[in-house]
């Protein structure tokens, strides 16, 4: 997995520049509950960085792997989504392409692209079809932690701005933040069946973060299917 993470570091670090996570929550297509019986889970992905003085973000392969393990555990324990198996991919090149496709979808979903306009990525689509599976689960997280020096200086700048604007404009920096998303893709209709995303002021390296994250990300799914 480290090889995949290093490839993502160069290609996808810009994902951290997203200032916020758009509110894409719920079902995208008209797929019925009775149709979603078997969902195959792809390996979840995580990207974590450290913010240093001057808001300089440095990606960490080690921290990303820790976060990935925590997300994987939270997914395994979740009983809301009808996951019946996992998509194990032994080929590192194919695994890397899948990872990149997931993060490309993440950027589109968290950007201004309408979810209905996002096509099913070719590698993910071909894997599902080759294994005669219709639905695939893609899960990701991305987050950051600030160093104490970075936080103190950012907090000081925010306080100065508040003073200068007489309280009309206030900036409170976050010490840490975690974004996450759950996507169910439909290879039969070549589209996204379900997606939820969210941004939370949770520490990206704590197990409790991913328990809370999963509760939020499957909330709409649970309501629709209860």
Buried (B, 14 or more C-beta within 10 A) or exposed (E): BEEBBEBBBEBBBEBBEBEEBBEBBBBBBEBEEEBBEEBBBBBBBBBBBBBBEEEEBEBBBEBBBBBBBBBBBBBEEBEBBBBEEBBEBEEEEEBBBBBBBBBBBBBBBBEEBEBEEBEBBEBBBBBBEEEEBBBBBBBBBBBBBBBEEBBEBBBEEBEEEBEEEEEEEEEEBBBBBBBBBBBBBBBBBEBBBBBBBBBBEBBBBBEEBBBBBBEBBBBBBEEEEE
